[in-house]
Amino acid sequence: VAQAAIWSGVSRAARHPVPLGPLYALSLAKLFVDQALPSAGLSGTIVMARSLEDRGVPRAVVMAAVVVSIASYYSAYVISITVALVITLVRHQLDPLVELVAVLFALFGVVMSVAVLVLSGRAPGAMSRRLSGLRPLRSGLELLEAADRRLSRDPRCLFPAIACQLAIVLLDTATMWALIQALGASASPEGVFASFMVSSLFRTVGVLPGGLGSF
């Protein structure tokens, strides 16, 4: 529901509202694809984008929603992993390897968030020509250029989306905490949050579906 709300917010801001029901179904499909094809959330986002285009939503609106989804995802991830690192530091449980991977991914997340926002809605031309020899980069840039610049940078779309992404993280953490309680064990919510974020980090950078082994 939280994931669907992100796309719903952008479509409503563009005055091309999509009912929450279909978006909810697409969000489940996105979750499945993200787990089956690890790509830091990009594979599932492509599935949602194509489905919305098939429903008649203009490409500029769809790509603005993609930009908001990606930027909010990495922003929320950077916030969450930073909080997790602070918790492990206070508890004197910070592992050097985990710290290194977390810092590198946080920097990557900041770069990704800024890059998609800066490149969205740019007039096609010079940069596309420079990247003409790198087809994947050129294709990605052309898609970003198709985004509605006003929508993709609208704080009224971006900030609620970040809040929804943080809600997803907290709900996932609550699920893990509930499982621990159900097994008759006990754990502090902040400890579960820190361990969940570290586990999610290695699942994100891993290559096996569902983060098998690493998570």
N, C-alpha and C positions, 0 to 999 in steps of 0.2 A: 504493500500500500504506500509506503514512504517513497519507494522508487517510482511508482506510478505518479505520485504527487509532483515529482520534479518535472516530468514531461507534461503533465496536465497544466502546471503553472505557466510554462512557456507557451503552450498552445492557446491557453486562455488569454495571455497577454497579447498574442498575435491575432486574437479574434478569430481563431480557427479551432474552437474547443473540441477536444476528443473526450468522449465519456470515460469516466474513471474505470468502468468495468473492463473494456477492451485493453486499456493501459495496464490494468492489474494482471490480466492474462499475459500480455506481452512481457511484463516484468518477471513473471515466473519463467517464461521462455529465456529471457536474458540471464536469469540466475543459473539456469541449467547450462546454457552455452558457456557462460563465464567459468563454470566449474569444469566442464568437459574440455574446453579449449583455453587453457590459461593464457591470458594476454592483458593482465591488469585491467580487466573490465571492458576492453575495446571490442572484443569479439561479440559480446552480447549487445553492446551499444549499436553495432552495425546492424544486427538483427532487428532491433527496435526501429532504427531509422528507416530501413527498407520497408518494414511493415507499415509505418506511418505514411510513407510516400504512396504505398499501394492503396491506402485509405483516402488518398486525395489531398493530404496535407502538403502545401507548397514546399518545395525543396529548401527555400531560404529559411522557412520556419523550422523544418526538420533539422537542418544543420545548426541552427541557433540552439536548438534543444540539445544536440550532440555536444556543442561547445560548453553549454551550461552544465551538462551532465559530467563531462570530463573534468572541467575546471573545479566543480564542486566536489567531485570524488577525490581528487588529489589534494584539494585544500583540506577537506575533512580528514583525510589520511595523515597529512602532515601534522595537523592539530592533535589527532589521537595518538600517533606514535611519539610525539613530543611529550605528551602527558604520561604515556607509558614509560618512557625513559626516565622522567622525573621520579615516578613511583619506584622504579627499580633502583634508582640512585639513592633515594631516601632510605630504602630498605637494605642498601648495601648488597644488592644482588645483580649489579650491572656487569654483564659479560663483555669483554673487549670486542669479540667477534660480532655479537649482537649490536653493540654500540656502533661499530663501523658500518655494518650493513644498514642499520636504521638511519644513520646520518646521511649516507650516500643516497638512500631511497628518498629521504626527506628532501634533499637537494634536487633530486630528479623530479619529485612531485611539485616543488615550487617552480622549476623550469617549465614543466608541462602545463601547469595552470596558467602561468604568465604567457607562454607561447601561444596556446590556443586562443586566449583572449585577444592578444595583440594581432595575430594573423587572421582572425575571423573577420569576414567582410572586407578584406583588403581588395583593392582593385587588381584584377589579374594582370600579369605582365612580367616585369623584370625578374622577380624572384622565380616565377614559374619557368621562365626561359633558362635561368641559371641551373635549375634542377631538372632540366629536360632529359638529361642522361640517366637520372635516377628515378625510374618509373614509380616505385612505391611512394617516394617522397613527393613527387610531382602530383600524383593522384590525390594524396592526402591534403596537399596544399590547395589544390583546386576545389576540393570539397569544403575546406575551411573558408575559402574565398566566396563560396556560394551562400554562406550563412548571413542572416540578417544582422548587420552590425549593431543596430539599436537594441535588438532583443538579447543578443548574446552578451552584451555588456550592461544590461539593465540590472541595477542592484535589487530591484523588486523581484527579479527572477533568480539572481545568483545567490543572494543571502538565504532566502527560504530553501533553496536547493542544498546549500551547505548544511543547514539545520536538518534537513531530511536525511542527508548522508550521515551526519553524526547520530541521528536517531537509529539508523540501520546498524551502526557500530554498537551502540548501547543495547539494542535489542538482541543482537548476536551474543554480546557479552552476557546478557541476562539469561539467554538460552543455555549457555555453558554453565553459568552459576546454578541454574535450576537443575541441570543434569547432575552436577556434583552433589547437590542437596538430596536429590532423589536416590542417589547411591549410598546415602547415609554418612557422607563425609561433610566437612565444613570448610569454607574458604571465604576470605574477605572479598567483597565485591571489587575493591580496587586492585587486589592481587590477581583476581581472575581477569580483570580488564587488561592489566599489564601483560599477563601471559598470553591472553587471547590476541592482543595486538602484535606481540612478537611472533606468535605462531602464524598469524595472518600475513605478516611481512614475508616470512619464508615461503608461505604458500604462494604469495603473489609473484615472487621472483623465481619460484620453482617451475618445472616443466611438466610434472605429472598431473593428470586430471584430479581435481579435488584436493590438491596438495598432499596426496598420499605419501606417507613417510615423513616429509618435512614438517607438515602441520602437526 
